Amino acid sequence: MADKQPMSREAYRQQQANDKRHHNKADQQAHATIKTDTITEAKIKRLKRKLNWAILIVIILIVIVYIILFKA
């Protein structure tokens, strides 16, 4: 069996820096996913509100046309 040589300080520091960079990338990706989900939910909420207003306006216009056509 080959005995493992202990790492030099420089190699250890480099390994720690690489591990830290990898961990930061994973955190950034998770944060980006959460941020994207939040933005998507906000856009959906705004779109729902606009759709509700559009439906209300169409119903009001239909009632106005009905009144104008059949009142005379």
PDB file of N, CA, C, O and CB in Angstrom:
ATOM      1  N   MET A   1       0.831  -1.187   0.000  1.00  0.00           N
ATOM      2  CA  MET A   1       0.000   0.000   0.000  1.00  0.00           C
ATOM      3  C   MET A   1       0.868   1.241   0.000  1.00  0.00           C
ATOM      4  O   MET A   1       1.902   1.297   0.667  1.00  0.00           O
ATOM      5  CB  MET A   1      -0.941   0.003   1.201  1.00  0.00           C
ATOM      6  N   ALA A   2       0.442   2.212  -0.743  1.00  0.00           N
ATOM      7  CA  ALA A   2       1.196   3.465  -0.811  1.00  0.00           C
ATOM      8  C   ALA A   2       0.700   4.392   0.283  1.00  0.00           C
ATOM      9  O   ALA A   2      -0.499   4.626   0.435  1.00  0.00           O
ATOM     10  CB  ALA A   2       1.057   4.135  -2.211  1.00  0.00           C
ATOM     11  N   ASP A   3       1.640   4.905   1.030  1.00  0.00           N
ATOM     12  CA  ASP A   3       1.285   5.871   2.068  1.00  0.00           C
ATOM     13  C   ASP A   3       1.047   7.227   1.420  1.00  0.00           C
ATOM     14  O   ASP A   3       1.823   7.653   0.565  1.00  0.00           O
ATOM     15  CB  ASP A   3       2.397   5.964   3.155  1.00  0.00           C
ATOM     16  N   LYS A   4      -0.031   7.911   1.826  1.00  0.00           N
ATOM     17  CA  LYS A   4      -0.322   9.232   1.287  1.00  0.00           C
ATOM     18  C   LYS A   4       0.558  10.255   1.980  1.00  0.00           C
ATOM     19  O   LYS A   4       0.692  10.274   3.203  1.00  0.00           O
ATOM     20  CB  LYS A   4      -1.819   9.588   1.457  1.00  0.00           C
ATOM     21  N   GLN A   5       1.140  11.087   1.172  1.00  0.00           N
ATOM     22  CA  GLN A   5       1.937  12.182   1.717  1.00  0.00           C
ATOM     23  C   GLN A   5       0.996  13.289   2.178  1.00  0.00           C
ATOM     24  O   GLN A   5      -0.004  13.561   1.513  1.00  0.00           O
ATOM     25  CB  GLN A   5       2.955  12.717   0.663  1.00  0.00           C
ATOM     26  N   PRO A   6       1.294  13.926   3.292  1.00  0.00           N
ATOM     27  CA  PRO A   6       0.444  15.041   3.704  1.00  0.00           C
ATOM     28  C   PRO A   6       0.539  16.178   2.690  1.00  0.00           C
ATOM     29  O   PRO A   6       1.570  16.366   2.044  1.00  0.00           O
ATOM     30  CB  PRO A   6       0.841  15.540   5.113  1.00  0.00           C
ATOM     31  N   MET A   7      -0.534  16.921   2.564  1.00  0.00           N
ATOM     32  CA  MET A   7      -0.566  18.031   1.622  1.00  0.00           C
ATOM     33  C   MET A   7       0.298  19.173   2.116  1.00  0.00           C
ATOM     34  O   MET A   7       0.442  19.408   3.316  1.00  0.00           O
ATOM     35  CB  MET A   7      -1.998  18.509   1.400  1.00  0.00           C
ATOM     36  N   SER A   8       0.862  19.869   1.155  1.00  0.00           N
ATOM     37  CA  SER A   8       1.588  21.076   1.526  1.00  0.00           C
ATOM     38  C   SER A   8       0.570  22.151   1.869  1.00  0.00           C
ATOM     39  O   SER A   8      -0.604  22.040   1.517  1.00  0.00           O
ATOM     40  CB  SER A   8       2.542  21.545   0.381  1.00  0.00           C
ATOM     41  N   ARG A   9       1.020  23.184   2.552  1.00  0.00           N
ATOM     42  CA  ARG A   9       0.118  24.282   2.915  1.00  0.00           C
ATOM     43  C   ARG A   9      -0.496  24.920   1.671  1.00  0.00           C
ATOM     44  O   ARG A   9      -1.686  25.234   1.644  1.00  0.00           O
ATOM     45  CB  ARG A   9       0.868  25.344   3.735  1.00  0.00           C
ATOM     46  N   GLU A  10       0.323  25.103   0.653  1.00  0.00           N
ATOM     47  CA  GLU A  10      -0.150  25.734  -0.575  1.00  0.00           C
ATOM     48  C   GLU A  10      -1.229  24.889  -1.243  1.00  0.00           C
ATOM     49  O   GLU A  10      -2.249  25.415  -1.690  1.00  0.00           O
ATOM     50  CB  GLU A  10       1.015  25.962  -1.542  1.00  0.00           C
ATOM     51  N   ALA A  11      -1.003  23.580  -1.310  1.00  0.00           N
ATOM     52  CA  ALA A  11      -1.975  22.689  -1.932  1.00  0.00           C
ATOM     53  C   ALA A  11      -3.274  22.670  -1.129  1.00  0.00           C
ATOM     54  O   ALA A  11      -4.364  22.654  -1.701  1.00  0.00           O
ATOM     55  CB  ALA A  11      -1.402  21.267  -2.057  1.00  0.00           C
ATOM     56  N   TYR A  12      -3.151  22.672   0.193  1.00  0.00           N
ATOM     57  CA  TYR A  12      -4.327  22.679   1.059  1.00  0.00           C
ATOM     58  C   TYR A  12      -5.131  23.960   0.858  1.00  0.00           C
ATOM     59  O   TYR A  12      -6.355  23.910   0.734  1.00  0.00           O
ATOM     60  CB  TYR A  12      -3.913  22.534   2.533  1.00  0.00           C
ATOM     61  N   ARG A  13      -4.460  25.095   0.826  1.00  0.00           N
ATOM     62  CA  ARG A  13      -5.134  26.385   0.626  1.00  0.00           C
ATOM     63  C   ARG A  13      -5.816  26.429  -0.738  1.00  0.00           C
ATOM     64  O   ARG A  13      -6.929  26.941  -0.865  1.00  0.00           O
ATOM     65  CB  ARG A  13      -4.129  27.550   0.754  1.00  0.00           C
ATOM     66  N   GLN A  14      -5.149  25.895  -1.751  1.00  0.00           N
ATOM     67  CA  GLN A  14      -5.728  25.882  -3.088  1.00  0.00           C
ATOM     68  C   GLN A  14      -6.980  24.998  -3.116  1.00  0.00           C
ATOM     69  O   GLN A  14      -7.987  25.356  -3.727  1.00  0.00           O
ATOM     70  CB  GLN A  14      -4.690  25.388  -4.120  1.00  0.00           C
ATOM     71  N   GLN A  15      -6.907  23.858  -2.458  1.00  0.00           N
ATOM     72  CA  GLN A  15      -8.063  22.970  -2.394  1.00  0.00           C
ATOM     73  C   GLN A  15      -9.225  23.657  -1.665  1.00  0.00           C
ATOM     74  O   GLN A  15     -10.374  23.560  -2.096  1.00  0.00           O
ATOM     75  CB  GLN A  15      -7.688  21.646  -1.687  1.00  0.00           C
ATOM     76  N   GLN A  16      -8.925  24.343  -0.572  1.00  0.00           N
ATOM     77  CA  GLN A  16      -9.968  25.046   0.173  1.00  0.00           C
ATOM     78  C   GLN A  16     -10.611  26.145  -0.678  1.00  0.00           C
ATOM     79  O   GLN A  16     -11.827  26.330  -0.648  1.00  0.00           O
ATOM     80  CB  GLN A  16      -9.386  25.647   1.460  1.00  0.00           C
ATOM     81  N   ALA A  17      -9.787  26.867  -1.430  1.00  0.00           N
ATOM     82  CA  ALA A  17     -10.300  27.930  -2.298  1.00  0.00           C
ATOM     83  C   ALA A  17     -11.196  27.342  -3.380  1.00  0.00           C
ATOM     84  O   ALA A  17     -12.245  27.913  -3.681  1.00  0.00           O
ATOM     85  CB  ALA A  17      -9.138  28.722  -2.939  1.00  0.00           C
ATOM     86  N   ASN A  18     -10.810  26.218  -3.969  1.00  0.00           N
ATOM     87  CA  ASN A  18     -11.624  25.565  -4.993  1.00  0.00           C
ATOM     88  C   ASN A  18     -12.955  25.097  -4.406  1.00  0.00           C
ATOM     89  O   ASN A  18     -14.006  25.265  -5.024  1.00  0.00           O
ATOM     90  CB  ASN A  18     -10.865  24.374  -5.607  1.00  0.00           C
ATOM     91  N   ASP A  19     -12.902  24.514  -3.218  1.00  0.00           N
ATOM     92  CA  ASP A  19     -14.128  24.063  -2.563  1.00  0.00           C
ATOM     93  C   ASP A  19     -15.053  25.244  -2.277  1.00  0.00           C
ATOM     94  O   ASP A  19     -16.268  25.146  -2.449  1.00  0.00           O
ATOM     95  CB  ASP A  19     -13.798  23.317  -1.258  1.00  0.00           C
ATOM     96  N   LYS A  20     -14.475  26.348  -1.846  1.00  0.00           N
ATOM     97  CA  LYS A  20     -15.257  27.535  -1.526  1.00  0.00           C
ATOM     98  C   LYS A  20     -15.911  28.105  -2.787  1.00  0.00           C
ATOM     99  O   LYS A  20     -17.077  28.500  -2.755  1.00  0.00           O
ATOM    100  CB  LYS A  20     -14.369  28.598  -0.857  1.00  0.00           C
ATOM    101  N   ARG A  21     -15.160  28.149  -3.905  1.00  0.00           N
ATOM    102  CA  ARG A  21     -15.712  28.653  -5.166  1.00  0.00           C
ATOM    103  C   ARG A  21     -16.864  27.782  -5.633  1.00  0.00           C
ATOM    104  O   ARG A  21     -17.889  28.289  -6.089  1.00  0.00           O
ATOM    105  CB  ARG A  21     -14.626  28.714  -6.248  1.00  0.00           C
ATOM    106  N   HIS A  22     -16.694  26.469  -5.518  1.00  0.00           N
ATOM    107  CA  HIS A  22     -17.751  25.543  -5.930  1.00  0.00           C
ATOM    108  C   HIS A  22     -18.995  25.741  -5.073  1.00  0.00           C
ATOM    109  O   HIS A  22     -20.113  25.728  -5.586  1.00  0.00           O
ATOM    110  CB  HIS A  22     -17.263  24.082  -5.834  1.00  0.00           C
ATOM    111  N   HIS A  23     -18.803  25.925  -3.774  1.00  0.00           N
ATOM    112  CA  HIS A  23     -19.922  26.128  -2.856  1.00  0.00           C
ATOM    113  C   HIS A  23     -20.632  27.440  -3.180  1.00  0.00           C
ATOM    114  O   HIS A  23     -21.862  27.488  -3.153  1.00  0.00           O
ATOM    115  CB  HIS A  23     -19.433  26.124  -1.389  1.00  0.00           C
ATOM    116  N   ASN A  24     -19.894  28.501  -3.483  1.00  0.00           N
ATOM    117  CA  ASN A  24     -20.491  29.791  -3.817  1.00  0.00           C
ATOM    118  C   ASN A  24     -21.317  29.700  -5.094  1.00  0.00           C
ATOM    119  O   ASN A  24     -22.384  30.307  -5.179  1.00  0.00           O
ATOM    120  CB  ASN A  24     -19.405  30.856  -3.970  1.00  0.00           C
ATOM    121  N   LYS A  25     -20.841  28.947  -6.092  1.00  0.00           N
ATOM    122  CA  LYS A  25     -21.599  28.786  -7.340  1.00  0.00           C
ATOM    123  C   LYS A  25     -22.926  28.096  -7.068  1.00  0.00           C
ATOM    124  O   LYS A  25     -23.954  28.482  -7.625  1.00  0.00           O
ATOM    125  CB  LYS A  25     -20.785  27.982  -8.376  1.00  0.00           C
ATOM    126  N   ALA A  26     -22.912  27.085  -6.219  1.00  0.00           N
ATOM    127  CA  ALA A  26     -24.146  26.367  -5.894  1.00  0.00           C
ATOM    128  C   ALA A  26     -25.118  27.306  -5.172  1.00  0.00           C
ATOM    129  O   ALA A  26     -26.317  27.283  -5.448  1.00  0.00           O
ATOM    130  CB  ALA A  26     -23.842  25.117  -5.018  1.00  0.00           C
ATOM    131  N   ASP A  27     -24.613  28.127  -4.253  1.00  0.00           N
ATOM    132  CA  ASP A  27     -25.458  29.091  -3.547  1.00  0.00           C
ATOM    133  C   ASP A  27     -26.042  30.112  -4.514  1.00  0.00           C
ATOM    134  O   ASP A  27     -27.216  30.465  -4.410  1.00  0.00           O
ATOM    135  CB  ASP A  27     -24.660  29.803  -2.448  1.00  0.00           C
ATOM    136  N   GLN A  28     -25.233  30.585  -5.449  1.00  0.00           N
ATOM    137  CA  GLN A  28     -25.708  31.569  -6.421  1.00  0.00           C
ATOM    138  C   GLN A  28     -26.786  30.978  -7.313  1.00  0.00           C
ATOM    139  O   GLN A  28     -27.766  31.653  -7.629  1.00  0.00           O
ATOM    140  CB  GLN A  28     -24.549  32.083  -7.272  1.00  0.00           C
ATOM    141  N   GLN A  29     -26.618  29.733  -7.721  1.00  0.00           N
ATOM    142  CA  GLN A  29     -27.620  29.088  -8.565  1.00  0.00           C
ATOM    143  C   GLN A  29     -28.932  28.910  -7.805  1.00  0.00           C
ATOM    144  O   GLN A  29     -30.010  29.127  -8.359  1.00  0.00           O
ATOM    145  CB  GLN A  29     -27.106  27.728  -9.065  1.00  0.00           C
ATOM    146  N   ALA A  30     -28.839  28.518  -6.544  1.00  0.00           N
ATOM    147  CA  ALA A  30     -30.043  28.346  -5.736  1.00  0.00           C
ATOM    148  C   ALA A  30     -30.740  29.689  -5.541  1.00  0.00           C
ATOM    149  O   ALA A  30     -31.964  29.782  -5.632  1.00  0.00           O
ATOM    150  CB  ALA A  30     -29.698  27.714  -4.370  1.00  0.00           C
ATOM    151  N   HIS A  31     -29.947  30.728  -5.273  1.00  0.00           N
ATOM    152  CA  HIS A  31     -30.506  32.072  -5.086  1.00  0.00           C
ATOM    153  C   HIS A  31     -31.160  32.564  -6.373  1.00  0.00           C
ATOM    154  O   HIS A  31     -32.228  33.176  -6.330  1.00  0.00           O
ATOM    155  CB  HIS A  31     -29.406  33.061  -4.636  1.00  0.00           C
ATOM    156  N   ALA A  32     -30.534  32.305  -7.510  1.00  0.00           N
ATOM    157  CA  ALA A  32     -31.082  32.722  -8.801  1.00  0.00           C
ATOM    158  C   ALA A  32     -32.397  32.006  -9.081  1.00  0.00           C
ATOM    159  O   ALA A  32     -33.331  32.605  -9.613  1.00  0.00           O
ATOM    160  CB  ALA A  32     -30.077  32.446  -9.931  1.00  0.00           C
ATOM    161  N   THR A  33     -32.470  30.739  -8.727  1.00  0.00           N
ATOM    162  CA  THR A  33     -33.706  29.977  -8.922  1.00  0.00           C
ATOM    163  C   THR A  33     -34.828  30.541  -8.072  1.00  0.00           C
ATOM    164  O   THR A  33     -35.952  30.697  -8.549  1.00  0.00           O
ATOM    165  CB  THR A  33     -33.488  28.501  -8.588  1.00  0.00           C
ATOM    166  N   ILE A  34     -34.536  30.845  -6.825  1.00  0.00           N
ATOM    167  CA  ILE A  34     -35.541  31.413  -5.928  1.00  0.00           C
ATOM    168  C   ILE A  34     -35.993  32.775  -6.439  1.00  0.00           C
ATOM    169  O   ILE A  34     -37.185  33.081  -6.432  1.00  0.00           O
ATOM    170  CB  ILE A  34     -34.987  31.535  -4.493  1.00  0.00           C
ATOM    171  N   LYS A  35     -35.040  33.594  -6.883  1.00  0.00           N
ATOM    172  CA  LYS A  35     -35.354  34.929  -7.389  1.00  0.00           C
ATOM    173  C   LYS A  35     -36.222  34.821  -8.641  1.00  0.00           C
ATOM    174  O   LYS A  35     -37.184  35.574  -8.794  1.00  0.00           O
ATOM    175  CB  LYS A  35     -34.056  35.719  -7.694  1.00  0.00           C
ATOM    176  N   THR A  36     -35.892  33.895  -9.530  1.00  0.00           N
ATOM    177  CA  THR A  36     -36.670  33.695 -10.756  1.00  0.00           C
ATOM    178  C   THR A  36     -38.090  33.258 -10.421  1.00  0.00           C
ATOM    179  O   THR A  36     -39.044  33.740 -11.032  1.00  0.00           O
ATOM    180  CB  THR A  36     -35.993  32.651 -11.665  1.00  0.00           C
ATOM    181  N   ASP A  37     -38.242  32.349  -9.456  1.00  0.00           N
ATOM    182  CA  ASP A  37     -39.572  31.892  -9.052  1.00  0.00           C
ATOM    183  C   ASP A  37     -40.393  33.048  -8.493  1.00  0.00           C
ATOM    184  O   ASP A  37     -41.585  33.158  -8.782  1.00  0.00           O
ATOM    185  CB  ASP A  37     -39.463  30.769  -8.009  1.00  0.00           C
ATOM    186  N   THR A  38     -39.767  33.908  -7.698  1.00  0.00           N
ATOM    187  CA  THR A  38     -40.462  35.055  -7.109  1.00  0.00           C
ATOM    188  C   THR A  38     -40.903  36.022  -8.194  1.00  0.00           C
ATOM    189  O   THR A  38     -42.030  36.518  -8.163  1.00  0.00           O
ATOM    190  CB  THR A  38     -39.562  35.774  -6.090  1.00  0.00           C
ATOM    191  N   ILE A  39     -40.032  36.295  -9.148  1.00  0.00           N
ATOM    192  CA  ILE A  39     -40.371  37.197 -10.247  1.00  0.00           C
ATOM    193  C   ILE A  39     -41.501  36.613 -11.076  1.00  0.00           C
ATOM    194  O   ILE A  39     -42.420  37.333 -11.467  1.00  0.00           O
ATOM    195  CB  ILE A  39     -39.144  37.465 -11.132  1.00  0.00           C
ATOM    196  N   THR A  40     -41.443  35.312 -11.347  1.00  0.00           N
ATOM    197  CA  THR A  40     -42.491  34.652 -12.129  1.00  0.00           C
ATOM    198  C   THR A  40     -43.835  34.748 -11.421  1.00  0.00           C
ATOM    199  O   THR A  40     -44.855  35.019 -12.055  1.00  0.00           O
ATOM    200  CB  THR A  40     -42.130  33.179 -12.380  1.00  0.00           C
ATOM    201  N   GLU A  41     -43.843  34.527 -10.114  1.00  0.00           N
ATOM    202  CA  GLU A  41     -45.089  34.614  -9.352  1.00  0.00           C
ATOM    203  C   GLU A  41     -45.656  36.027  -9.402  1.00  0.00           C
ATOM    204  O   GLU A  41     -46.868  36.201  -9.523  1.00  0.00           O
ATOM    205  CB  GLU A  41     -44.861  34.188  -7.895  1.00  0.00           C
ATOM    206  N   ALA A  42     -44.798  37.033  -9.311  1.00  0.00           N
ATOM    207  CA  ALA A  42     -45.255  38.416  -9.373  1.00  0.00           C
ATOM    208  C   ALA A  42     -45.845  38.737 -10.744  1.00  0.00           C
ATOM    209  O   ALA A  42     -46.864  39.421 -10.836  1.00  0.00           O
ATOM    210  CB  ALA A  42     -44.102  39.373  -9.058  1.00  0.00           C
ATOM    211  N   LYS A  43     -45.212  38.248 -11.804  1.00  0.00           N
ATOM    212  CA  LYS A  43     -45.728  38.481 -13.158  1.00  0.00           C
ATOM    213  C   LYS A  43     -47.083  37.804 -13.342  1.00  0.00           C
ATOM    214  O   LYS A  43     -47.985  38.382 -13.947  1.00  0.00           O
ATOM    215  CB  LYS A  43     -44.730  37.968 -14.215  1.00  0.00           C
ATOM    216  N   ILE A  44     -47.231  36.603 -12.834  1.00  0.00           N
ATOM    217  CA  ILE A  44     -48.497  35.880 -12.943  1.00  0.00           C
ATOM    218  C   ILE A  44     -49.596  36.638 -12.201  1.00  0.00           C
ATOM    219  O   ILE A  44     -50.720  36.752 -12.689  1.00  0.00           O
ATOM    220  CB  ILE A  44     -48.358  34.443 -12.383  1.00  0.00           C
ATOM    221  N   LYS A  45     -49.261  37.153 -11.025  1.00  0.00           N
ATOM    222  CA  LYS A  45     -50.239  37.901 -10.234  1.00  0.00           C
ATOM    223  C   LYS A  45     -50.703  39.147 -10.986  1.00  0.00           C
ATOM    224  O   LYS A  45     -51.898  39.440 -11.022  1.00  0.00           O
ATOM    225  CB  LYS A  45     -49.642  38.294  -8.872  1.00  0.00           C
ATOM    226  N   ARG A  46     -49.751  39.889 -11.592  1.00  0.00           N
ATOM    227  CA  ARG A  46     -50.112  41.079 -12.368  1.00  0.00           C
ATOM    228  C   ARG A  46     -50.979  40.720 -13.574  1.00  0.00           C
ATOM    229  O   ARG A  46     -51.949  41.412 -13.883  1.00  0.00           O
ATOM    230  CB  ARG A  46     -48.849  41.811 -12.832  1.00  0.00           C
ATOM    231  N   LEU A  47     -50.618  39.642 -14.243  1.00  0.00           N
ATOM    232  CA  LEU A  47     -51.376  39.211 -15.418  1.00  0.00           C
ATOM    233  C   LEU A  47     -52.801  38.812 -15.039  1.00  0.00           C
ATOM    234  O   LEU A  47     -53.741  39.117 -15.772  1.00  0.00           O
ATOM    235  CB  LEU A  47     -50.667  38.038 -16.109  1.00  0.00           C
ATOM    236  N   LYS A  48     -52.969  38.141 -13.912  1.00  0.00           N
ATOM    237  CA  LYS A  48     -54.300  37.770 -13.437  1.00  0.00           C
ATOM    238  C   LYS A  48     -55.145  39.014 -13.168  1.00  0.00           C
ATOM    239  O   LYS A  48     -56.323  39.069 -13.519  1.00  0.00           O
ATOM    240  CB  LYS A  48     -54.198  36.910 -12.165  1.00  0.00           C
ATOM    241  N   ARG A  49     -54.524  40.005 -12.542  1.00  0.00           N
ATOM    242  CA  ARG A  49     -55.246  41.242 -12.239  1.00  0.00           C
ATOM    243  C   ARG A  49     -55.693  41.942 -13.528  1.00  0.00           C
ATOM    244  O   ARG A  49     -56.826  42.413 -13.618  1.00  0.00           O
ATOM    245  CB  ARG A  49     -54.362  42.186 -11.398  1.00  0.00           C
ATOM    246  N   LYS A  50     -54.804  42.007 -14.519  1.00  0.00           N
ATOM    247  CA  LYS A  50     -55.148  42.631 -15.796  1.00  0.00           C
ATOM    248  C   LYS A  50     -56.272  41.856 -16.495  1.00  0.00           C
ATOM    249  O   LYS A  50     -57.172  42.459 -17.079  1.00  0.00           O
ATOM    250  CB  LYS A  50     -53.906  42.709 -16.706  1.00  0.00           C
ATOM    251  N   LEU A  51     -56.217  40.542 -16.436  1.00  0.00           N
ATOM    252  CA  LEU A  51     -57.248  39.712 -17.060  1.00  0.00           C
ATOM    253  C   LEU A  51     -58.603  39.941 -16.382  1.00  0.00           C
ATOM    254  O   LEU A  51     -59.628  40.026 -17.059  1.00  0.00           O
ATOM    255  CB  LEU A  51     -56.856  38.217 -16.988  1.00  0.00           C
ATOM    256  N   ASN A  52     -58.612  40.040 -15.073  1.00  0.00           N
ATOM    257  CA  ASN A  52     -59.859  40.303 -14.355  1.00  0.00           C
ATOM    258  C   ASN A  52     -60.452  41.646 -14.773  1.00  0.00           C
ATOM    259  O   ASN A  52     -61.661  41.751 -14.979  1.00  0.00           O
ATOM    260  CB  ASN A  52     -59.621  40.278 -12.836  1.00  0.00           C
ATOM    261  N   TRP A  53     -59.614  42.666 -14.900  1.00  0.00           N
ATOM    262  CA  TRP A  53     -60.095  43.979 -15.344  1.00  0.00           C
ATOM    263  C   TRP A  53     -60.636  43.904 -16.768  1.00  0.00           C
ATOM    264  O   TRP A  53     -61.678  44.488 -17.067  1.00  0.00           O
ATOM    265  CB  TRP A  53     -58.969  45.024 -15.261  1.00  0.00           C
ATOM    266  N   ALA A  54     -59.945  43.198 -17.636  1.00  0.00           N
ATOM    267  CA  ALA A  54     -60.391  43.078 -19.026  1.00  0.00           C
ATOM    268  C   ALA A  54     -61.753  42.390 -19.093  1.00  0.00           C
ATOM    269  O   ALA A  54     -62.622  42.819 -19.851  1.00  0.00           O
ATOM    270  CB  ALA A  54     -59.355  42.296 -19.864  1.00  0.00           C
ATOM    271  N   ILE A  55     -61.946  41.349 -18.323  1.00  0.00           N
ATOM    272  CA  ILE A  55     -63.232  40.643 -18.296  1.00  0.00           C
ATOM    273  C   ILE A  55     -64.335  41.570 -17.789  1.00  0.00           C
ATOM    274  O   ILE A  55     -65.427  41.596 -18.356  1.00  0.00           O
ATOM    275  CB  ILE A  55     -63.143  39.378 -17.406  1.00  0.00           C
ATOM    276  N   LEU A  56     -64.064  42.322 -16.741  1.00  0.00           N
ATOM    277  CA  LEU A  56     -65.048  43.256 -16.184  1.00  0.00           C
ATOM    278  C   LEU A  56     -65.438  44.316 -17.214  1.00  0.00           C
ATOM    279  O   LEU A  56     -66.619  44.623 -17.380  1.00  0.00           O
ATOM    280  CB  LEU A  56     -64.491  43.930 -14.916  1.00  0.00           C
ATOM    281  N   ILE A  57     -64.449  44.868 -17.898  1.00  0.00           N
ATOM    282  CA  ILE A  57     -64.724  45.888 -18.917  1.00  0.00           C
ATOM    283  C   ILE A  57     -65.562  45.308 -20.053  1.00  0.00           C
ATOM    284  O   ILE A  57     -66.498  45.960 -20.517  1.00  0.00           O
ATOM    285  CB  ILE A  57     -63.406  46.466 -19.472  1.00  0.00           C
ATOM    286  N   VAL A  58     -65.251  44.118 -20.502  1.00  0.00           N
ATOM    287  CA  VAL A  58     -66.029  43.482 -21.578  1.00  0.00           C
ATOM    288  C   VAL A  58     -67.472  43.267 -21.130  1.00  0.00           C
ATOM    289  O   VAL A  58     -68.393  43.520 -21.908  1.00  0.00           O
ATOM    290  CB  VAL A  58     -65.389  42.127 -21.993  1.00  0.00           C
ATOM    291  N   ILE A  59     -67.692  42.814 -19.912  1.00  0.00           N
ATOM    292  CA  ILE A  59     -69.051  42.596 -19.404  1.00  0.00           C
ATOM    293  C   ILE A  59     -69.816  43.918 -19.358  1.00  0.00           C
ATOM    294  O   ILE A  59     -70.978  43.972 -19.760  1.00  0.00           O
ATOM    295  CB  ILE A  59     -69.011  41.949 -17.997  1.00  0.00           C
ATOM    296  N   ILE A  60     -69.174  44.985 -18.872  1.00  0.00           N
ATOM    297  CA  ILE A  60     -69.823  46.302 -18.814  1.00  0.00           C
ATOM    298  C   ILE A  60     -70.186  46.782 -20.212  1.00  0.00           C
ATOM    299  O   ILE A  60     -71.279  47.310 -20.418  1.00  0.00           O
ATOM    300  CB  ILE A  60     -68.905  47.332 -18.121  1.00  0.00           C
ATOM    301  N   LEU A  61     -69.289  46.608 -21.172  1.00  0.00           N
ATOM    302  CA  LEU A  61     -69.577  47.023 -22.547  1.00  0.00           C
ATOM    303  C   LEU A  61     -70.721  46.223 -23.156  1.00  0.00           C
ATOM    304  O   LEU A  61     -71.534  46.774 -23.898  1.00  0.00           O
ATOM    305  CB  LEU A  61     -68.334  46.876 -23.409  1.00  0.00           C
ATOM    306  N   ILE A  62     -70.791  44.939 -22.853  1.00  0.00           N
ATOM    307  CA  ILE A  62     -71.888  44.109 -23.350  1.00  0.00           C
ATOM    308  C   ILE A  62     -73.222  44.612 -22.791  1.00  0.00           C
ATOM    309  O   ILE A  62     -74.212  44.705 -23.515  1.00  0.00           O
ATOM    310  CB  ILE A  62     -71.664  42.621 -22.970  1.00  0.00           C
ATOM    311  N   VAL A  63     -73.234  44.931 -21.504  1.00  0.00           N
ATOM    312  CA  VAL A  63     -74.461  45.446 -20.879  1.00  0.00           C
ATOM    313  C   VAL A  63     -74.865  46.777 -21.518  1.00  0.00           C
ATOM    314  O   VAL A  63     -76.046  46.992 -21.790  1.00  0.00           O
ATOM    315  CB  VAL A  63     -74.264  45.624 -19.347  1.00  0.00           C
ATOM    316  N   ILE A  64     -73.910  47.666 -21.760  1.00  0.00           N
ATOM    317  CA  ILE A  64     -74.200  48.967 -22.384  1.00  0.00           C
ATOM    318  C   ILE A  64     -74.788  48.759 -23.786  1.00  0.00           C
ATOM    319  O   ILE A  64     -75.785  49.388 -24.139  1.00  0.00           O
ATOM    320  CB  ILE A  64     -72.909  49.842 -22.462  1.00  0.00           C
ATOM    321  N   VAL A  65     -74.177  47.888 -24.573  1.00  0.00           N
ATOM    322  CA  VAL A  65     -74.685  47.611 -25.921  1.00  0.00           C
ATOM    323  C   VAL A  65     -76.090  47.020 -25.844  1.00  0.00           C
ATOM    324  O   VAL A  65     -76.957  47.400 -26.631  1.00  0.00           O
ATOM    325  CB  VAL A  65     -73.737  46.648 -26.676  1.00  0.00           C
ATOM    326  N   TYR A  66     -76.324  46.122 -24.937  1.00  0.00           N
ATOM    327  CA  TYR A  66     -77.643  45.510 -24.765  1.00  0.00           C
ATOM    328  C   TYR A  66     -78.682  46.574 -24.436  1.00  0.00           C
ATOM    329  O   TYR A  66     -79.773  46.572 -25.007  1.00  0.00           O
ATOM    330  CB  TYR A  66     -77.607  44.438 -23.657  1.00  0.00           C
ATOM    331  N   ILE A  67     -78.353  47.484 -23.522  1.00  0.00           N
ATOM    332  CA  ILE A  67     -79.274  48.563 -23.140  1.00  0.00           C
ATOM    333  C   ILE A  67     -79.575  49.470 -24.342  1.00  0.00           C
ATOM    334  O   ILE A  67     -80.730  49.823 -24.582  1.00  0.00           O
ATOM    335  CB  ILE A  67     -78.678  49.399 -21.977  1.00  0.00           C
ATOM    336  N   ILE A  68     -78.548  49.839 -25.083  1.00  0.00           N
ATOM    337  CA  ILE A  68     -78.721  50.731 -26.241  1.00  0.00           C
ATOM    338  C   ILE A  68     -79.572  50.050 -27.315  1.00  0.00           C
ATOM    339  O   ILE A  68     -80.462  50.687 -27.878  1.00  0.00           O
ATOM    340  CB  ILE A  68     -77.341  51.140 -26.830  1.00  0.00           C
ATOM    341  N   LEU A  69     -79.328  48.799 -27.605  1.00  0.00           N
ATOM    342  CA  LEU A  69     -80.036  48.109 -28.684  1.00  0.00           C
ATOM    343  C   LEU A  69     -81.485  47.807 -28.355  1.00  0.00           C
ATOM    344  O   LEU A  69     -82.347  47.950 -29.221  1.00  0.00           O
ATOM    345  CB  LEU A  69     -79.332  46.835 -29.018  1.00  0.00           C
ATOM    346  N   PHE A  70     -81.780  47.392 -27.130  1.00  0.00           N
ATOM    347  CA  PHE A  70     -83.113  46.903 -26.823  1.00  0.00           C
ATOM    348  C   PHE A  70     -83.963  47.901 -26.042  1.00  0.00           C
ATOM    349  O   PHE A  70     -85.124  47.614 -25.750  1.00  0.00           O
ATOM    350  CB  PHE A  70     -83.008  45.631 -26.052  1.00  0.00           C
ATOM    351  N   LYS A  71     -83.422  49.050 -25.703  1.00  0.00           N
ATOM    352  CA  LYS A  71     -84.203  50.073 -25.022  1.00  0.00           C
ATOM    353  C   LYS A  71     -85.049  50.844 -26.029  1.00  0.00           C
ATOM    354  O   LYS A  71     -86.145  51.302 -25.708  1.00  0.00           O
ATOM    355  CB  LYS A  71     -83.285  51.032 -24.245  1.00  0.00           C
ATOM    356  N   ALA A  72     -84.538  50.981 -27.234  1.00  0.00           N
ATOM    357  CA  ALA A  72     -85.242  51.780 -28.243  1.00  0.00           C
ATOM    358  C   ALA A  72     -86.426  51.108 -28.813  1.00  0.00           C
ATOM    359  O   ALA A  72     -87.103  51.675 -29.670  1.00  0.00           O
ATOM    360  CB  ALA A  72     -84.341  52.134 -29.334  1.00  0.00           C
TER     361      ALA A  72
END
